[in-house]
Amino acid sequence: MSLDCRNTTFRDRQAVCLESDSFQVVTMTGCGHLASLRIPDVDVNPLWEPPWPLIEPGEFDADKHLERYGPGEGRLLASLAGHNLCLNHFGDLTETEEAAQGYYHGEASNLPWTVFEQGADAAEAKLDYGLDLPDAQMRFRRILRIRPGESTLYLSERTTNLRRSDAPFCCQQHVTMGPPFVEGGVSRLDLPAQRGQTSSIGLGDTDPLEPDQPYVWPHAPLQGGGTHDLRLYPEEHRAFSATALLEPDEQGHAFTAVSNPRLGLLLVYVFPRKIFPWTNLWFEHRASDFPPYYSETTTWGVEFGSVAQAVKLMETLTAGPLLDTPRFGTAPARHTIEVNYQALLMKIPADWQGVERVEHRDGEAVAWERGSDRCVATPSDWQISTTTSASSSDE
């Protein structure tokens, strides 16, 4: 079974493709976004592909592109797709940060990355890439791996605090999915949560949720009474956001699982809950009429990480705990935080009812169906962990 790791393009962007007979992964090297995941049985990319043209991050020019992509997050949206990394900020900018040309969702999603190593042999296809974050004074490296016969993507990420002082660790895996995988009334989310909080501010006239309210997962409170089930993607044209606090399993792991039974496809991320206790949910279903959305975009952000809510940085740092849990992590001075997690893409039956739990058993990653004894699986190692260690002076 052949493995390959080759340079390619994705939507006219520079990219690298890792491929086997059973799995294909495409990542854009311009700013590290995971752009496409595919298996032969269901040839659908679950990750979001924006309907507008994409450019390399270094090509953005406000004088030329502001009208097309909009202010504020326009620079990010001009090169965005799929799963992007938010480091060392997750959220909006203040007026002074915008005036200083700050980075919406942090530097990592907006700056070019460097490829350090890529290749393939009989055992695995591998890509090692990353960047330095000059404002945050951090160094980030990610290694992607796939193996023969599996539909598992192994991600190993190292974030080094280069400062001589402790720093906030605001790291969010901003996984955004889109059509045809995201479908109103069909696509379903499952995760191990019990409690949550709606967004501290509403997302406009189409946001039906009561802002800044605690709730019992998955029933978020509606304005005017009643609740909305956050597990099912809405059929109405809506834009809203909420946060869920994840509960770890016996091994300390957590997961997010999104399925589309009509297409027969399930995307699961499994990660260490200790470092990533939060999941932020963002729904945008043809509700935003400003550029570059123009009421044409359907997305579902299921964004897990160390940050409670997508707000301005100083709000994150000063608001205090949410649901009795810190709103952000800590990167110790001159230390490296390593996180190992994985993404699984699997075929499911047309009557699939969602995911109850995810576990590793007999050399396979197994997703068990909610309310039944059925499961789907892919061959996989179980590389879910996080460590923090002192870094060398030149790391």
Secondary structure, 3 states (H helix, E strand, C coil): CCCEEEEEEECCEEEEEEECCCCEEEEECCCCCEEEEEECCECCCCECCCCCCCCCHHHCCHHHHHHHHCCCCHHHHCCCCCEEEECCCCCCCCHHHHHCCCCCCCCCCCCCCEEEEEEECCCCEEEEEEEEECCCCEEEEEEEEECCCCCEEEEEEEEEECCCCCEEECCEEEEEECCCCCCCCCCEEECCEEEEEECCCCCCCCCCECCCCEEECCEEEECCCCEEECCECCCCCCEEEEEEEECCCCCCEEEEEEEECCCCEEEEEEEECCCCCEEEEEEEECCCCCCCCCCCCEEEEEEEECCCCCCCHHHHHHCCCECCECCCEEECCCEEEEEEEEEEEEECCCCCCCEEEEEEECCEEEEEECCCCCEEEEECCCCCEEEEEECCCCC
